Every structure is written in C-alpha cells, then in structure tokens.
Amino acid sequence: MNAIIIKLFLRFGIGLGFLSAVADRLGLWPAEISAWGNWDSFLAYTGLINPFIPKLLIPAMGVIATAAELIFGICLILGFKTELVAKLSGYLMLIFALAITFSSGIKGAFDYSVFAASAGAFALSMMKDKYLELDLLFDKKD
C-alpha cells in the first residue's frame, strides 16, 4: 500500500468516525445500531467517564467535544489544515481514551480502539506530502 492510500484512509477513517459519533449523539443513526441514540444518553456517558468534572459542566463538555469532532471530521475529510487537525484529533482521542481508562478500566478504551485511533491521528499529523487536500490550494511554495 502506498503513502497516498494510507493517508487518505487515515483522513477518511478518522474524519468519518468523528462524524458518525456526532450523528449518533444527535439521534441520526437507527436505534438498533446506535451507541447513544440521543443527546441525553451521550451526556450521561460523558458524565460517567468524567466523574471528576462537576455535573453542571458536563453539558458544556458535551457541546465542546461534539463541536470539536464535527470540525475535525470535516477538516480531515476535506484536507484542511490536515497536520494541525490530525494532531488535535490525536490529543482529543487520547483524552477520551484516558477518561475511559481511569473511569471504567482500560478494556473499554481497547474495545473501542481509541488508543489506536489516537495513534493513527498522530501518525497522520506527521505525513507531510499532500494528496487531494484543500491545503494544496493554500500552500504557496516557490
């Protein structure tokens, strides 16, 4: 497999994963295949994996995480600021993996492959060559 295909696979895999999670918490996936199914269930899970955060702040955390996933997902798919967004995505997923690990054990983080997705995002952030990315339109190399 060459670098072009690997980079596209990482961009689309991570980007679509973020967008799928956002769609799930907004109730856009059918109930029989949904992880949360609605916003309230998502916030309950957010509170479960972040027991150290005051309950009053959980809705704000949910909005921030959802906005980040939506923005990161779109940017990765379009190839906009790919290196930066991939790095931020890696940190976001690492925080998520650690929250799962410290609240309910490492098995959940492994079962959902969050550490692997985080590592993939960090690897993507190190891939400098650009393929089918909006970044190509904005980079001015002489």
C-alpha angles and dihedrals in degrees: 000000000000129000094257093059093042092051093047090047091052093046095048096037095052095036095050090044090058093046092048091053091050091049090050096054090047090055096249096128120074113264094243092062100030125112096201105000096197144028096260093054090048091052091048089054091046089055091047095055093040103048091153092062116088111252090237090065097047095089090052090049089050092051093046093048092046093048091048092049092048093049094042092047094052093044093050094049092048094041095237115157085343099174094049095042092047091052092048089047090053091053092046092052092044090054089049092049092049092047090053092045096050095042104041108003138273095279093078092051089050094044091053091042091229094147090051092048090049091051090048091053091050090049090050090052089060096053104101102180113092125223125178091341132142085226087076089066093052101040111092110196119174 
